[in-house]
Amino acid sequence: MGGGGPRRDRAQTSRRKIHHLAFFDPLTELPNRLLLIERLEAALAESERTGQSGALMFIDLDNFKVLNDTMGHSRGDLLLQRVAERLQRSVRKADTVARIGGDEFVVMLQGLGTDPHSAALKTKTVATKVLARMSEPFDLGDYQHYSTVSIGVTGFGAQPTGVSELLKQADLAMYQAKSAGRDTIAFFDPAMQAAVSASAALGADVRAALQAGDQFSVHYQPLFNQQRCVTGVEALLRWRHPARGAVSPAEFIPIAEDTGLILPLGHWVLEQACAQLAAWAERPETAQLSIAVNVSVRQFRHPEFVDQVIAAIRRHRVAPRLLKLELTESLLADRMEITLEKMDTLKQLGVTLSLDDFGTGYSSLAYLKRLPLDQLKIDKGFVADVLTDPSDAAIARAIIELAHSQGLSVIAEGVATEEQHRFLVDHGCDLFQGFLLAKPMSIGALEEFMDQHRDTATAPLHE
């Protein structure tokens, strides 16, 4: 019985540490984006209930990258810490100062009164004070650094406003301040609303399309081995808007990410892929084809993601190895242990794991050794200039060698010319994807394509 107290104390200490790691920026000790959003949601609910006004200030350091590049990251980190301290001294204890990434800080002011005009004046006073304090020199040990900031401001009050929209408004205002010459303040106004409104309208259309059930479809882009035989496909989401026609994924996927609609969209694509694998399993000529599904960071980090994958595999009775999940390098930016745990679970299930756009993000050799991967995918940006840019050629060769040394296969995406294909084959790349070989196509077109080329797999395959 005597050991219960110390154990409880250790457990409480562990919980506090976990909470701190989850909600606070380790460099500045400020609340991070997660905690800011949590507090902002509470503040918005309070404002709706009481009519009290508040404000959000988006603060970005001007020319921070120049300091980082010329003076080194240690000085850059020290400046960020000094900025955090100065911001905290510029506002009340009841206000929130958060670091949401890089050189971006957000200040949330609450309890500014029920008169919007008076609240706006108070906000302007605080923003002006912050601007002045940030222009004073920063002591970075043996170096005095002069810096300025651009500040974007938006207010909130009794009228319902979403967290995402409010952050966008402050962000838009901040960019307005930068375009006005930096070292200045810009307040969000309806003239900036067009971009936010268009984004919100498209988000509403995505939601409506999900409910309609007939606007989204999955197209498939084949993957080829060195002999130009199709070994599998990548599932790609497509949207045909009833009024606008085809909408580029580059336009609607970021909005789906921002609104959380990527979760039902991603789940739908996963189900479609597993259903297609089940259909292909009935035919000997397609029974061994794999399907790759792109997984967003938000989708992967959802608590139910692994369970959804397991359920889809069991529901459709497909071989797990034929389902390939393409993960993005940005998953490796933080929460590494949670990421590894989920990847290990999926790997033990038998699912194939691929790291997409390798070489563009956060991967390091140390991480790569720890990740239970099967495959690396060379980003199309490296493939495009592999014949004209010696550094891109060297990167492509290094990725192939590195992957093979770790027992991983390599896919090159964006292969557009015979010369690119030959270079990659000569250097040992295993699989290929790109318009030279085949474009994304509907399931009907894909099956017709495979039927036509089944007996001529070594000939050049153009759609």
C-alpha positions in Angstrom: 0.0 0.0 0.0 2.9 2.3 0.8 3.9 2.4 -2.9 0.6 3.7 -4.2 1.4 7.4 -3.5 4.7 7.5 -5.4 3.2 5.6 -8.3 0.2 8.0 -8.4 2.7 10.9 -8.3 4.7 9.5 -11.2 1.5 8.8 -13.2 0.3 12.4 -12.6 3.8 13.7 -13.6 3.7 11.6 -16.8 0.2 12.9 -17.6 1.3 16.5 -17.1 4.3 15.9 -19.4 2.2 14.4 -22.1 -0.3 17.2 -21.9 2.5 19.8 -22.1 4.0 18.1 -25.1 0.6 17.9 -26.8 -0.4 21.5 -26.3 2.7 23.7 -25.9 5.5 24.7 -28.3 8.8 23.2 -27.0 10.9 26.1 -28.2 9.0 29.0 -26.7 6.8 27.3 -24.1 3.8 29.1 -25.7 0.5 27.4 -26.4 0.7 25.7 -29.8 -1.9 25.6 -32.6 -4.0 22.9 -30.9 -4.3 24.7 -27.7 -5.0 28.0 -29.5 -7.9 26.4 -31.4 -9.2 24.9 -28.2 -9.1 28.3 -26.4 -10.5 30.1 -29.4 -13.5 27.8 -29.7 -14.2 28.4 -26.0 -13.8 32.2 -26.5 -16.2 32.2 -29.5 -18.8 30.3 -27.5 -18.4 32.8 -24.6 -18.8 35.8 -27.0 -21.9 34.4 -28.6 -23.4 33.9 -25.1 -22.4 37.2 -23.5 -21.9 39.6 -26.4 -18.3 40.3 -25.3 -16.0 41.2 -28.1 -12.6 39.8 -28.7 -9.8 39.9 -31.4 -7.3 37.8 -33.1 -3.9 39.2 -34.1 -1.8 37.2 -36.6 1.9 38.2 -36.2 4.6 37.3 -38.7 8.3 38.2 -38.4 9.5 40.1 -41.4 12.6 38.7 -43.1 13.0 35.9 -40.5 14.4 33.5 -43.2 17.2 35.9 -43.9 18.4 35.8 -40.3 18.1 32.0 -40.2 20.0 31.6 -43.4 22.8 34.1 -42.6 23.2 33.7 -38.8 22.2 30.1 -38.3 19.2 28.3 -36.7 20.4 28.7 -33.2 20.2 32.5 -33.5 16.9 32.1 -35.2 15.6 30.0 -32.3 16.9 32.5 -29.8 15.1 35.3 -31.6 11.8 33.3 -31.6 12.2 32.9 -27.8 12.8 36.6 -27.3 9.8 37.5 -29.5 7.6 35.1 -27.4 8.8 36.8 -24.2 8.1 40.3 -25.6 4.7 39.4 -26.9 3.7 38.0 -23.5 4.8 41.3 -21.8 2.7 43.2 -24.3 -0.7 41.8 -23.4 -2.7 40.9 -20.3 -2.3 37.6 -18.5 -5.9 36.7 -19.5 -4.9 36.9 -23.2 -3.4 34.0 -25.2 -0.1 34.3 -27.0 0.5 31.2 -29.2 3.2 30.1 -31.7 1.5 28.2 -34.5 4.5 27.5 -36.6 7.8 28.9 -37.9 7.9 32.6 -37.3 4.1 32.9 -36.9 2.5 33.9 -33.7 -1.1 34.6 -32.8 -2.5 36.7 -29.9 -6.1 36.3 -28.8 -7.6 39.1 -26.9 -10.8 38.5 -24.9 -13.2 40.5 -22.8 -12.9 43.7 -24.8 -16.5 44.8 -23.9 -19.8 44.7 -25.7 -19.3 47.8 -27.8 -17.6 46.7 -31.1 -16.3 50.2 -31.8 -14.6 50.4 -28.4 -13.3 46.9 -28.7 -11.7 47.8 -32.1 -10.0 50.8 -30.5 -8.6 48.7 -27.7 -7.4 46.1 -30.2 -5.7 48.8 -32.3 -3.9 50.1 -29.1 -2.6 46.7 -28.3 -1.5 46.0 -31.9 0.3 49.4 -32.1 2.1 48.6 -28.8 3.2 45.2 -30.1 4.4 46.8 -33.4 6.5 49.3 -31.5 8.0 46.8 -29.1 8.9 44.5 -31.9 10.9 47.2 -33.6 13.2 47.6 -30.6 16.5 45.7 -30.8 16.7 42.1 -29.7 19.7 41.0 -27.6 20.9 37.7 -29.1 24.0 37.3 -26.9 26.8 38.9 -28.8 24.5 40.2 -31.5 21.9 43.0 -31.6 19.1 42.2 -34.1 16.6 44.6 -35.4 13.4 43.1 -36.5 9.9 44.2 -37.6 6.6 42.3 -37.8 3.5 42.4 -40.0 0.2 42.2 -38.0 -3.2 41.1 -39.3 -6.2 41.7 -37.1 -9.7 40.5 -37.0 -12.4 40.8 -34.4 -15.2 38.5 -33.1 -18.3 39.1 -31.0 -21.9 38.0 -30.7 -22.3 36.9 -34.3 -21.4 33.2 -34.8 -18.0 32.8 -36.5 -16.0 29.6 -37.1 -12.4 29.2 -35.8 -11.1 28.3 -39.3 -12.7 31.4 -40.9 -11.4 33.7 -38.2 -7.9 32.4 -38.6 -8.1 32.9 -42.3 -9.4 36.4 -41.9 -6.4 37.3 -39.6 -4.0 35.5 -42.0 -5.4 37.5 -45.0 -5.1 40.7 -43.0 -1.5 39.9 -42.2 -0.6 39.3 -45.8 -2.3 42.6 -46.6 0.1 44.2 -44.0 3.1 42.6 -45.7 2.0 43.7 -49.2 1.6 47.3 -47.8 5.4 47.4 -47.0 5.7 45.3 -43.8 6.2 46.7 -40.3 2.6 47.7 -40.2 -0.9 46.6 -39.1 -3.9 45.7 -41.3 -7.4 45.1 -40.1 -9.6 42.5 -41.9 -12.4 44.2 -43.9 -15.1 42.9 -46.2 -12.9 43.8 -49.2 -10.7 40.9 -48.3 -13.7 38.6 -47.8 -13.9 37.5 -51.5 -11.2 34.8 -51.1 -12.6 33.6 -47.8 -16.1 33.5 -49.2 -15.1 31.6 -52.3 -13.3 29.1 -50.1 -16.3 28.8 -47.8 -18.7 28.4 -50.8 -16.5 25.6 -52.2 -16.4 23.9 -48.8 -20.2 24.0 -48.7 -20.3 22.5 -52.2 -17.9 19.7 -51.1 -20.2 18.9 -48.2 -23.2 18.9 -50.6 -21.4 16.7 -53.0 -20.7 14.1 -50.3 -24.4 14.1 -49.4 -25.5 13.8 -53.1 -23.3 10.8 -53.5 -22.9 11.0 -57.3 -20.4 13.8 -57.9 -17.2 12.2 -56.7 -15.5 9.4 -58.5 -12.2 7.5 -58.3 -9.9 7.4 -61.3 -7.0 5.1 -61.5 -3.5 5.7 -62.8 -1.5 2.5 -63.6 1.9 1.7 -62.2 4.3 -0.2 -64.4 7.4 -2.3 -63.8 10.6 -2.1 -65.8 9.1 -4.4 -68.4 6.1 -2.0 -68.7 3.6 -4.5 -67.3 0.9 -3.0 -65.1 1.5 -4.1 -61.5 -1.1 -1.9 -59.8 -2.8 1.5 -59.8 -3.1 4.6 -57.7 -6.6 5.7 -56.7 -7.2 9.4 -57.4 -10.2 11.3 -56.3 -12.1 13.3 -58.9 -15.0 15.8 -58.6 -17.5 16.8 -61.2 -19.3 19.9 -59.9 -22.9 20.2 -61.3 -22.2 23.8 -62.3 -18.5 24.1 -62.7 -17.7 20.8 -64.2 -14.4 19.1 -63.3 -12.8 20.8 -60.2 -9.0 20.3 -59.7 -8.0 18.3 -56.6 -5.5 21.0 -56.0 -8.4 23.4 -55.4 -10.8 21.3 -53.3 -8.5 18.9 -51.4 -6.9 21.8 -49.3 -10.4 23.0 -48.4 -11.5 19.5 -47.5 -8.4 19.3 -45.3 -9.2 22.6 -43.6 -12.8 21.8 -43.0 -12.3 18.2 -41.9 -14.3 16.9 -44.9 -11.1 15.1 -45.9 -12.1 12.5 -43.3 -15.3 11.3 -45.0 -13.8 11.8 -48.4 -10.7 9.7 -47.6 -12.8 7.0 -46.0 -15.0 6.9 -49.1 -11.9 6.5 -51.4 -10.6 3.7 -49.1 -13.9 1.8 -49.3 -14.0 2.3 -53.1 -10.4 0.9 -53.4 -11.2 -2.1 -51.3 -14.4 -2.8 -53.2 -12.4 -2.7 -56.5 -9.7 -5.0 -55.1 -12.5 -7.5 -54.2 -13.9 -7.3 -57.7 -10.5 -7.8 -59.2 -9.8 -10.8 -57.0 -12.6 -12.7 -59.0 -10.5 -12.6 -62.2 -7.1 -14.3 -62.4 -5.7 -11.6 -64.7 -6.4 -8.8 -62.2 -6.2 -10.8 -58.9 -2.6 -9.6 -58.1 -3.1 -5.9 -58.9 -2.6 -3.5 -56.0 -4.3 -0.2 -55.3 -2.5 2.7 -53.7 -4.6 5.1 -51.6 -3.4 8.6 -50.6 -3.7 9.3 -46.9 -3.7 12.9 -45.6 -2.0 13.9 -42.4 -5.4 14.7 -40.8 -6.9 11.4 -41.9 -3.9 9.4 -40.7 -4.0 11.1 -37.3 -7.7 10.5 -36.7 -8.1 8.1 -33.8 -10.3 5.7 -35.8 -8.1 5.6 -39.0 -6.4 2.2 -38.3 -9.8 0.7 -37.3 -11.3 2.0 -40.5 -8.6 0.4 -42.6 -9.0 -2.9 -40.8 -12.8 -2.8 -41.1 -12.6 -2.0 -44.9 -10.2 -4.9 -45.5 -12.4 -7.4 -43.6 -15.7 -6.1 -45.0 -14.5 -6.6 -48.6 -12.4 -9.6 -47.8 -9.3 -8.4 -49.7 -5.6 -9.4 -49.3 -4.1 -6.6 -47.1 -0.8 -6.7 -49.1 -2.7 -5.5 -52.2 -3.9 -2.3 -50.4 -1.1 0.3 -50.4 -1.3 3.4 -48.2 0.7 6.4 -49.5 1.7 8.5 -46.6 3.1 12.0 -46.8 6.5 13.1 -45.4 4.8 15.8 -43.4 3.6 13.1 -41.0 7.2 13.0 -39.8 7.2 16.6 -38.7 6.0 15.8 -35.2 4.3 13.2 -33.0 6.7 10.6 -34.4 6.0 7.9 -31.8 2.3 7.9 -32.5 3.0 7.8 -36.2 5.3 4.8 -35.8 2.8 3.0 -33.6 0.1 3.3 -36.2 2.4 2.3 -39.0 3.5 -0.7 -37.1 -0.1 -1.8 -36.6 -0.8 -1.5 -40.3 2.3 -3.3 -41.3 1.5 -6.2 -38.9 -1.9 -6.3 -40.6 -0.1 -6.9 -43.9 -0.9 -3.5 -45.5 1.8 -2.1 -47.9 3.2 1.3 -46.8 4.7 3.8 -49.2 6.2 7.2 -48.4 5.0 9.7 -51.0 7.0 12.6 -52.5 10.2 11.4 -50.9 13.0 14.0 -50.7 10.7 17.1 -50.4 10.0 17.1 -46.7 10.9 16.0 -43.2 12.5 12.6 -43.8 16.0 11.9 -42.4 18.1 8.8 -42.5 17.5 8.2 -38.8 13.7 8.3 -39.3 13.8 6.2 -42.5 15.5 3.3 -40.6 12.7 3.4 -38.0 9.8 3.5 -40.4 8.2 0.2 -41.3 8.0 1.1 -45.0 7.8 -1.0 -48.2 8.3 1.7 -50.7 9.6 5.2 -51.5 8.1 7.4 -54.2 10.4 9.9 -55.9 8.7 13.2 -56.2 7.8 14.3 -59.8 9.7 17.5 -59.2 13.0 15.5 -59.2 11.9 13.3 -62.2 11.0 16.3 -64.4 14.6 17.7 -64.4 16.5 14.5 -64.0 18.1 14.9 -67.4 18.9 18.6 -67.2 19.7 19.3 -63.5 22.7 17.4 -62.2 21.6 17.8 -58.6 18.1 16.3 -59.3 19.8 13.5 -61.1 22.0 12.9 -58.1 19.1 13.0 -55.8 17.1 10.5 -57.8 20.1 8.1 -57.9 20.7 8.6 -54.2 17.0 7.9 -53.3 17.1 4.7 -55.4 20.3 3.5 -53.7 19.1 4.4 -50.3 15.8 2.7 -50.7 17.4 -0.5 -52.0 19.9 -0.5 -49.1 16.9 -0.5 -46.8 15.1 -3.3 -48.7 12.6 -0.9 -50.1 11.3 -0.6 -53.7 11.1 2.7 -55.5 8.4 4.3 -57.6 9.1 7.3 -59.9 6.1 9.5 -60.5 5.6 12.0 -63.2 7.5 10.1 -65.9 6.8 12.1 -69.1 9.5 11.1 -71.6 11.2 8.0 -72.9 14.6 9.6 -71.9 13.4 10.0 -68.2 12.2 6.5 -68.2 15.5 5.1 -69.6 17.5 7.1 -67.1 15.5 5.7 -64.2 15.6 2.1 -65.5 19.3 2.4 -65.9 19.7 3.4 -62.3 17.5 0.6 -60.9 14.2 2.3 -60.3 11.6 -0.5 -59.8 8.2 1.1 -60.8 7.0 3.9 -62.9 4.0 6.2 -63.2 3.3 9.1 -65.5 1.7 10.4 -68.7 4.3 8.7 -70.8 2.8 5.4 -69.7 -0.8 6.1 -68.9 -3.0 9.0 -67.5 -5.5 8.6 -64.7 -8.7 7.0 -66.1 -12.1 5.7 -65.0 -12.4 2.1 -64.0 -14.1 1.2 -67.3 -11.3 2.9 -69.3 -8.7 1.2 -67.1 -10.0 -2.3 -67.7 -10.3 -1.7 -71.4 -6.7 -0.3 -71.4 -5.4 -3.4 -69.6 -7.2 -5.7 -71.9 -5.7 -4.0 -74.9 -2.2 -4.1 -73.6 -2.1 -7.4 -71.8 -0.5 -9.1 -74.7 1.8 -6.2 -75.7 3.1 -5.2 -72.3 6.6 -4.6 -73.5 5.5 -2.1 -76.1 5.3 1.7 -75.3 2.0 2.2 -73.5 0.3 5.5 -74.3 -3.3 6.1 -73.4 
